[in-house]
Amino acid sequence: MSDRLPSSPELERGSTVPRTARRSRAPDADSATREQAGELAIVLHTHMPYVAGFGTWPFGEEWLWEAIACVYLPLLALLDTGAPLTLSLSPVLADQLALDELGERFEGFLRDVRTETHRRDVAALEAAGEHELAREVLRAAADYEGALRHFCEREGKLLDALAAHASWTSAATHAVLPLCATDAGARLQVASGRDSHRARCGSWSGGFWLPECAYAPWLEPVLWASGVRACCVDLTDHFGPGSARQLEPLRSTIGPTLVPIDRQTVELVWSDGGYPAHGSYRDYHRLSAHGNHPWANDGRPYDHAKALARARSDATDFVARARARVAAGGLLVCAFDTELFGHWWYEGMDWLGAVVEQATSQGLRISRLDAALARHSPRLIDHGLLPVGSWGTPRDLSTWDCPATAEIVAAARGGELRVLAAGASAPVRAVRELFALQASDWAFMASRGIARVYALERVDGHRQALEAALANGGGGAPAPHRLAPFAAFGPGLER
């Protein structure tokens, strides 16, 4: 799950609206043609580390521009049909989508970079006699043309559009909360994330995405005190794969409702042998000279129509399996990183739209998680009996806390202790640099060997900026970013 696969949903030519979304409006939340005992909730955790202004290619803000074009715009098209999906929006992604210059830089990327990379590949492939591959590159170029058109139609107000659908928030910069050095450090991340959501999205019912599904029993009173009322956890190893206990919300007397994700069902999608691995789908890993993807997983030239048919078939299979899983009742929660759909798995957004349609056809109730939780009373538990864990591989904290991440963990914990020691006098700049240090993404990149040098450079830069801010009272050079404008601090975690 958290082992993110290192573009763009399958769309009709020149459009960013998933084909499944345009055929008809999705069913209203909680609807089904033939109701049964249990129900399905799909949670989409939407997150991007702060990369705007920190490098371009191969690592940096290009990740954000690709996600906007290939994931967020198509997702909005699906959500606008009424698809009953639960959207979690990380505050650090919202920080970037709120940038004044976002539209200009995104449009420049599409016009100046993606147009040219496709043009060059088409020319080179035609010259080499690879006409079928050239046609596919030309077809895929229309994804970006459509993305630009739909971005402009929304007047670039992407954050406002996503905020209208986002019911869950997360920690300020996606810190692995059990790795915070102190309760106060964890409260700072949670409270700032809460305040960011309220400011940008309005009301909040208490849904909170634990970054990386990282849970520890000691977090429960911290979360509850900050207004968190529900979060997802991965208890697969505790209950056992396929256990009926995975379909039952839990709650202690001192914390929020803990909602287990059903790893067995999630892995139909997110695993080495999951749906995206089928030979018909587009190969994410094999690149052309200019970074395009004209091949299928089976090594042949990519066939768009064939892949779409496979996505519909896999959606039918997924719903049938999910329906069988809750035939005796229960709440089946499947959680995914939103960026899987359309970026890593090119056809993923079409699959997701087809799942919503198939749920109605097959009589499986599909609901937003907050609404579903109102129908499923949690089992009272002793929180001390639950394990520390995450949705990483393995399901502990070692992805983010291991020899390969030692200097990153030390920098984040050391920075936290220094900021907290400064107390209410700590400059806001120092708090923001601490937040940047605490992002889970840097440790993930280092432990998985993905952009390790970039991650270490980011950590060192933010560490130095934090120290400088503490030394000079927050003065000096202006921050090169607008990260965490709702940073909360002081005696009551307020500023």
Beta strands, then each sheet from edge to edge (+ up, - down):
strand 1: 39-46
strand 2: 86-89
strand 3: 166-170
strand 4: 208-209
strand 5: 230-233
strand 6: 250-251
strand 7: 257-260
strand 8: 331-337
strand 9: 365-366
strand 10: 379-380
sheet 1: 4+ 3+ 2+ 1+ 8+
sheet 2: 4+ 3+ 2+ 1+ 9+
sheet 3: 5+ 7+
sheet 4: 6+ 10+
end
